[in-house]
Amino acid sequence: MTDRPRVAVFRPGDERITDAVGLLDELAADPVPDPMLEVDPTGAVPRIDADYAVFTSKTGAELIADAGWTPGETAVCAIGDPTAAALTAAGYTVDLVPAEFSSAGLVDALEGTCAGERVEIARSDHGSAVLLDGLTDAGAYVHETVLYRLGRPEQAGESAELAAAGELDAALFTSSLTVEHFLAAAADRGVRDDAIAGLADAVVAVIGEPTAETARSHGVDVDIVPEQADFEALARDAVAAASAER
């Protein structure tokens, strides 16, 4: 083991994992980059006749920008500051970011004004039903466009083996799917139960209560759910906790 806490990070294998590794290094941690998400664009674009268009991720924002989507009179909604920042960087005006960075938070923000309105939801194929059901119940006409599919990279799983061997100090889960893919990778390598046991001795940090609920439902103890739902807060809180335990 190194003198620095060993921290697993599961972001997609693009600039996000590179930036995450850089941040963890700045925080005096030993990063274990193990991408658990692989983005496969569908080529679809959002409708242009909606009253509201909802985007849930930085990836979605980048894909619509690459496709040249224009909102026209559509109000642009973003779940989370990273999504809003990506939309703004691409030249879009963001009209609404809910106070709570979640599907439920977006429903709460729109439910009083969306009755009879057309709402376009553009996201991955693993989006929560909370958004669709909540807005439909609020009286909106909801349409979903799948911008990309999320798979698990074939090589994923180094972090699961380290956890199973008791050599991981912290793990940073950014979505329910990263939890599920971590456990699937562990199962493929024959170490699922040992990996869960290893995580019990590590600091498990997750973004958002839905991710926490997924982890707990699979027997993974959750130690940290930062108030600020972004990766930097997640990493800082986890590294501080892991360093304190060493």
Order of alpha helices (4+ residues) and beta strands (2+ residues): beta-alpha-beta-beta-beta-alpha-beta-alpha-alpha-beta-alpha-beta-alpha-beta-alpha-alpha-beta-alpha-alpha
